[in-house]
Amino acid sequence: MTHNMSVDLCGVRLKNPVMTASGTFGSGAEFSEFFDLNRLGAVVTKGVASTPWEGNPTPRICETPSGMLNAIGLQNPGFEVFAGRDLKFLEETLLPDEEPAEEGSLALSSGMTGTKVVVNVCGHSEEEYLDCVEKLSGERRVDFLEINISCPNVREGGIAFGTDPKGVERITAAVRKAARQPVIMKLSPNVTSIAEIARAAEAGGADALSLINTLTGMKIDVERRTFALANRTGGLSGPAIHPVAVRMVYECAKAVRIPVIGMGGIRTAEDALEMIMAGATAVSVGTVSFHDQRAALGVIDGIEDYLERHCVPDVRDLIGCVR
Ligand SMILES: Cc1cc2nc3c(=O)[nH]c(=O)nc-3n(C[C@H](O)[C@H](O)[C@H](O)COP(=O)(O)O)c2cc1C
């Protein structure tokens, strides 16, 4: 039986619903030694700002039960280096779209549609976000912009934009106006009502939402009697946050009409299918890639296997099937 694995993400077709999570996959170069990036629905890059950022002092990562804390602080080389190095790598590595064989035929899992590029954007201020978005708008190989308004590890920008509905609506509208590509707003779980934030982003003109970013946490090093991270707090990711993420994807998918991309602790196809059944159109595989570099492939193959076992002809039939 042939299955359709492709999904429509705000008018752009992904060959399958599996993407990487920003900041856990670089821009793919390190991972291309382990598998062909052309198997992915999309590559999501680490956050980039218009100018280079140093990030936070070390130590800035530590392990926790079933997860990790990070306080990288969005270290990045800035737009110029990113475009000349990372985007260039993706342009050289990812194959372009192929025309469907017949009009109206679906891009099947064999891969008619080229892997898409999602660039994650960060900024300390509205001006910085817009500056980076304008620069990226001129880049042909960028298919989507993902706007990180949810990083818990930077004092200005990041989460400061993502926790107030009015602020979310305003920054979304400004970015939407400046962007050429579809805009995905990346939401923080560190709020009382994520559905309210989701509605604010939709009202501002977001084309899609992605969630969740990391949950703020803290670890104490009892031998040294101090904080495990120099930043004191960090963002919790990995399997520990998966049930929280599924709940939030469900709430947001019910609250808005635009597509939702689900992430948070996905390790297996089963985890990804939970997100899809909760209402996600696509999913991102994150922290697990640090110890299993081929995890995203396992998720793709596992979803196909599920469709086969359950005689489901189209992955889209599963989106939001649990209501
Ligand atoms: C080391 C690290 C760096 C991250 N950097 C970014 C980033 O630059 N931009 C962003 O939007 N999210 C960033 N994230 C958040 C992830 O993209 C993802 O939302 C989160 O980790 C939950 O998914 P996971 O549990 O599968 O890792 C980062 C996460 C980690 C662990």
The ligand as an SDF file (V2000), in Angstrom:
LIG
                    3D

 31 33  0  0  0  0  0  0  0  0999 V2000
   20.7240   23.3300   23.3410 C   0  0  0  0  0  0  0  0  0  0  0  0
   19.4150   23.8920   22.8620 C   0  0  0  0  0  0  0  0  0  0  0  0
   19.4070   25.0490   22.0780 C   0  0  0  0  0  0  0  0  0  0  0  0
   18.2000   25.5880   21.6240 C   0  0  0  0  0  0  0  0  0  0  0  0
   18.2110   26.7060   20.8350 N   0  0  0  0  0  0  0  0  0  0  0  0
   17.0420   27.2060   20.3560 C   0  0  0  0  0  0  0  0  0  0  0  0
   17.0460   28.3380   19.4700 C   0  0  0  0  0  0  0  0  0  0  0  0
   18.1000   28.8410   19.0610 O   0  0  0  0  0  0  0  0  0  0  0  0
   15.8310   28.8320   19.0710 N   0  0  0  0  0  0  0  0  0  0  0  0
   14.6410   28.2580   19.4720 C   0  0  0  0  0  0  0  0  0  0  0  0
   13.5620   28.7380   19.0670 O   0  0  0  0  0  0  0  0  0  0  0  0
   14.6240   27.1690   20.2700 N   0  0  0  0  0  0  0  0  0  0  0  0
   15.7800   26.6370   20.7250 C   0  0  0  0  0  0  0  0  0  0  0  0
   15.7670   25.5170   21.5310 N   0  0  0  0  0  0  0  0  0  0  0  0
   14.4530   24.8800   21.8730 C   0  0  0  0  0  0  0  0  0  0  0  0
   14.1570   23.6740   20.9770 C   0  0  0  0  0  0  0  0  0  0  0  0
   14.0600   24.0490   19.6190 O   0  0  0  0  0  0  0  0  0  0  0  0
   12.8410   22.9740   21.3920 C   0  0  0  0  0  0  0  0  0  0  0  0
   11.7790   23.8750   21.3020 O   0  0  0  0  0  0  0  0  0  0  0  0
   12.8940   22.4350   22.8130 C   0  0  0  0  0  0  0  0  0  0  0  0
   14.1740   21.9420   23.1400 O   0  0  0  0  0  0  0  0  0  0  0  0
   11.8570   21.3210   23.0420 C   0  0  0  0  0  0  0  0  0  0  0  0
   12.0700   20.2170   22.1900 O   0  0  0  0  0  0  0  0  0  0  0  0
   12.9620   18.9160   22.6180 P   0  0  0  0  0  0  0  0  0  0  0  0
   12.5200   18.5270   24.0000 O   0  0  0  0  0  0  0  0  0  0  0  0
   12.6850   17.8770   21.5930 O   0  0  0  0  0  0  0  0  0  0  0  0
   14.4120   19.3620   22.6080 O   0  0  0  0  0  0  0  0  0  0  0  0
   16.9650   24.9540   21.9800 C   0  0  0  0  0  0  0  0  0  0  0  0
   16.9840   23.7800   22.7660 C   0  0  0  0  0  0  0  0  0  0  0  0
   18.1860   23.2480   23.1930 C   0  0  0  0  0  0  0  0  0  0  0  0
   18.1620   21.9760   24.0140 C   0  0  0  0  0  0  0  0  0  0  0  0
  1  2  1  0
  2  3  1  0
  2 30  2  0
  3  4  2  0
  4  5  1  0
  4 28  1  0
  5  6  2  0
  6  7  1  0
  6 13  1  0
  7  8  2  0
  7  9  1  0
  9 10  1  0
 10 11  2  0
 10 12  1  0
 12 13  2  0
 13 14  1  0
 14 15  1  0
 14 28  1  0
 15 16  1  0
 16 17  1  0
 16 18  1  0
 18 19  1  0
 18 20  1  0
 20 21  1  0
 20 22  1  0
 22 23  1  0
 23 24  1  0
 24 25  2  0
 24 26  1  0
 24 27  1  0
 28 29  2  0
 29 30  1  0
 30 31  1  0
M  END
$$$$
